[in-house]
Amino acid sequence: MKTTTKIFTVTAIAFATFLNVNAKAQTMNMSNGMAFKIGVGVSGGVTTEKSPFSYALGADVRLQYDLSKSVALTASGGYTRLFPKDNFPALADYDFIPAKGGVKVFPIERMYLMAEVGAGFAIQDGSKTSFIFGGGTGYEWNNGFELGIRYEGYQQDGTSTTYQPVNGQFALRLGYNF
């Protein structure tokens, strides 16, 4: 629990620090309309029905490179913890560092559809790296705030000490883009 508290404290401090930075200094608009953004976010989710976990909490940093007004590439990393259901007392929390890449498509101004794939680097001894896949939708406001929902699935190696055949979460993400 101390690790989670430390990570969320560091994330909160980073978030507050970034809020004090002028957002215009963080966005590089080029003559062809391309832009680079960085964002921070926190998320909470509920797991899929068959999962032995009940809910998830996480924090992330996301880089976004706008190729045009309607398409952007993303890269993100952070920390996620899945908490076991009460009827799985022997199962420990599953902590991992997700590293994902993806694409955002804006079919309507500021509303997006997103797809991501990547890896979840497990923290526990004996745990193996998970394949992460998912997608979602969200909205970016002009003031930098972002609200998104997503499904994120985890495919693990069967030899992992934290192996569960069915893992995934439906998550809500609150973020701020600079």
N, C-alpha and C positions, 0 to 999 in steps of 0.2 A: 504494500500500500504506500510505503514511503516513496518508492520509485515513481508511482503515478502522481503523487502529490508534487514531487519535484518537477516532473515533466510539465504538469499543468501550470505550475508557478512560473517556470521558465517561459512557457508559451504566453502566459498572461503578461509577463514583463516585456517580452518581445513585441507583443501586440500593442501594448501601451507606448513603447518606444517608437514603433512604426507610425502610430497615430500622430506623433509629434513632428514627423517628417513631412515636408511639403510633398503632396502626391504628384504635383507636376514635375518635380525633380526625379521621380521614380519612373515616369512614363516617357519613353523616347519616341516621339512621333517623327516618322520619316516622310519624305516628300511623296512616297507612293502610298501613304495611308497605313503602313504597317506600324505596330506598336508592341512594346514589351511591358508586361505588368508583373508584379509580384503580389501575392496575397497570402493571408494567414486565415486559418479557420479552425473551428471546433465542431465536433460532430457527436451525435448520440444515435444509437440505433437499436432496433430489436432484431433478434436473429430469426432465421427460418424455423418453421415448426418442428422439423426433425432434428435440428441441431441440439446438442447437449448444453449449449450456452444460452443464456437468457437475454442478455443485452451487451452492448458495446459502447465504449467511449473512446474518443480519439482527438488528435490535434494534428494539423498539417501546415506545410508551407507549399504554395503552388506558384509555379512560374507559368506565365502565359505569353505566347508570341502570336499576335494577330497577323495572319497572312493577308486577310482582307476584312471587310466589315462583317462578313458572314462565316468565316472559318478561322479557327485558332488552334495552335498546337499547345499542349500542356505537359508539364512534368511536375510531379509532386512527391513529397516525402514527409514522414511524420512519425506518429506513434499511435498504436491501437491496442486496446485491451478488451478481450472478450471474457465475460464473467459467467461461470457455470450455473446451471439451474440447480435448485435446492435438492432435487432427487439424484444429483450426481456429486455426492460429497467427496469422492476420491479424486475427482477431476480438478486440476488446478486452473487458475486463470491462464489464458493464452495471450501472451504479449508478443507483439511483433512490430517491426519497423517497415511500413509499406513504402515501396519505391515504384511509382507508376508513371506511365506516359499515356497520352491520349489526344483526342481531338474534340473540339467544341464546334458545333454548327449552330448558327443563329438564324433560324427560319423567320423569326420576328425580331425586330430591334430589341436588344437587351435580353430576350428570352433565349435560352440555349438548350440543346440536346447534347449529351456528352457520352463518350465511350472511352474506357481506360483498360489497360492491361499492365501487369507488372509482377513484382515479386514481394513477398512478405518475409522478411528476415527475422526468424524467431529468436527470442531472447533466452528462453529456458534451455538448460543443458539437455542434450539429446533430441531437441526439436530440430526439424528440418525446414528448409525454405519452402514457402507455399507459393503457388501460382495464383495471382489475383486477377479477376476479370469483373467487369461491371459496366453499368451505364446509368444515366439519370437525366434529369432535367432541372432547370433552375432559372433564376432571374438575377441580373446585375443592375443595380440602380446607378444613376449618374454620380451619386455621392460616394461610390466605392463599395457600398454594402452589397452582399450577395447572399441569396437563400437558395439552397438546392436540396433535392432529394435524390437518392440513388439506391440501386441494388449493388452489392459487392459480394462476389462469391470467392471462396478459398478452396483450392485443390491442393491437398497435402500428399507428401510421400508416405506410403503405408508403413515405412519403418520408423517414422517419427514418433517420439514418446508422447506427443500431443495429438497424434493422428485421430481424426474424426472423419468418417466418410462423407458427412454432409455438414458443410459450414457455409455461412453466408449471413448477411445482414441487410436490412432496409434501414437506411440512415438519413438523418436530417443534418445538413451542414450550414452553419452560419459563418460567413467569412467577410473579410474586408480586403479589397484590392487597392493597391497603391499605383 
